[in-house]
């Protein structure tokens, strides 16, 4: 009986359709309706990468950064948290016998926990008539400093016998020091500072632009002493009142952007010049920002894309959500990386690569991503990822805080 009723309904339906199509005011297009929606785009192709250990005959103690000098792919420099910078030839079979000490400032550095020698930057003209190197570290006080040193032997070692401290920032707590420094494609020196530590930014530093805590700052080390203020900084109009001691009377002209909790490892895309920052979260969210001059990146009002403490200073103004975030079920302390511009992993080309210090996971997102994209997990490693490194060819390396370097390679 059910078949019979279905047949009757079908005949009635066909008759009704013929009748409606013959009535005035109708059209074939009206009956057919709008064209079907196009199928969704296919998901991005899976990026399959792995790592291989490199320089594994070189001993490293708590490495926090690795880099090459401008225009010189023949050597690697490893920054150790204790206060030593080591240098060795860029050779696959390099051993400890080939390693030299480039700089040793252990007597100046207070190290341990999140403190220590945290950053190094070569002057862009290093080796081309200029032999300046800038070191960023914590010392007693407690405070963070940027110290300018010179090489007197054509870049073989640094003369650390003399101080040329260009900036000092008091640190109210022992954590959230930030401390990375790097020259941007504009030739200016950038530095990233945490909020000064404590839980929830108790002094509301990151939203207070009269101090340098919780900021990305930009200065001209080739300008006035101890430095000049680039004209494009958001508070450059206050350049007569800089903050070389970390605090000032009014908006600090050194600030490039603010609202960060603890920017831990950041980089410039070598192709576009865009600044990518990994900002360590507190209770729930780790985040990645693509940073622009004058941006407020939310902390402590926001953690990732979520409200944290909207009663704080500056929470009523516009704030920038991260490009991506992940929760503490996936990782607990982000380490910012690089936009991959190498050639060894074609499917990774143009992706921003970042990781987690605690869980060892590594993710990637397209560098063209807009806010809210979800990262694609590439690897789940056992490394304590303290930093990434980029060589002169744009290939990427993972720095293991336990002592080791691993290159990202295409899956065989």
C-alpha positions, 0 to 999 in steps of 0.5 A: 500500500505504501508504494501505491500512495507514493505513486499517486503522490508522484502523479499529482505532483507532476500534474501540479507542476505542468499546471503551474508552468502553464500559468501566466506570470511564471517562468522556467527560471522561477521554477528552477530557482537560484543556481546551486551554491558552488562546492566549498573549496578543498581543504589546504593540502597537508604539509608533511614535514619532519626534523633532522638533528644538525650540529649534534656534536656541538654541546649547548647549554640552555640555548635561547637563540641561534642566528647568522651574521648579516651576509655571512652564512659561513658561521652560526652564533648560539646565545646561551641563557647563562650569558655566553655566545658561542660561534662555530662554522656552518658545517655538518660535521662540526664538533666542539673542537671547532666552537669558540666563545664569541662573547662571555658576559656571565659576570653581568647577567642574572640568569635562571627561570625566565632571566638571563641573556635573552637576545642578540642583534648584529648591526645591519652593516656588521662586517661592512665597516661596522662591528657593533653587536647588541646584547639584551639581558637581565641583571641585578636590580632586577632590570633588563638592559640593552648593551652595545658592544664592539668587535676589535678583531673583525668580528671574531669576538666581542670586546665586553670590557666596556659598557655602552648601555643604551636602555634600562628597564626596571623589572618588578618581578622575575618573569615576563622579561621578553628580551629579544632584539632584532633589526627590522628591514627599515634598519631600526632596532626593535625590542620586545618586553613583557609586562613585568611579570606577576599574575594578570599584569597587576600594575597594568603596565601593558596598557600604560604607554608611559612605560616600556613594559608590555611593548614592542619598541623601535629605536634608531641606534645610529641617531642621537645618543643613546638613540633616536626616535623613528618618525613613524613611531606612534608617539614620535611627537613626544621624542623630546621625552624618551624613556631610556630608564623604562618610564617617562613623562607621557607616552614613550616615543620608543613604543611601536606597539603595546598590549603584550604579556610576554612576546617570546620570539618574533621575526620579520617576514624576509619577503614582505617585512611584516612583523610576526610576534608570539605572545605567551598567554596566562590561563587559557590562550596562546596567541600569534600577532601580525604587528603594525605600528600603533596597534594595541594587542589587548593584554591585560584586557584580553587574552587571545580573542577572549576578555580577561580583565576589561576593567583595566586601563585602555580597555575601552579603545580599539584592540587587535585580536590575534591572527591565531590562538590555541588553548592550553589543552594543546600547549602552554607557552608559545614560541614565535617562529618565522614565515618560511621562505626557503625552497627545501619544503615547497608546500610550506612556502609562505606559511608562518611556523610557530611552536610550543615550549612546553608541549613541543608541538609545531604549527603553521598558518598561511602568512596571508591569514586573517584573524581567527585562523586555526593552525595546522599541526605539523609535528608533535615533538619532544623538544623544549622549543625555546626558539626557531632560527632562519638561515641565509637561504630561508630554511628553518631550525628548531632550537631545543632548550635541552641542548640541540638543533633540528632542521625542518625538512620535507617528509621523505 
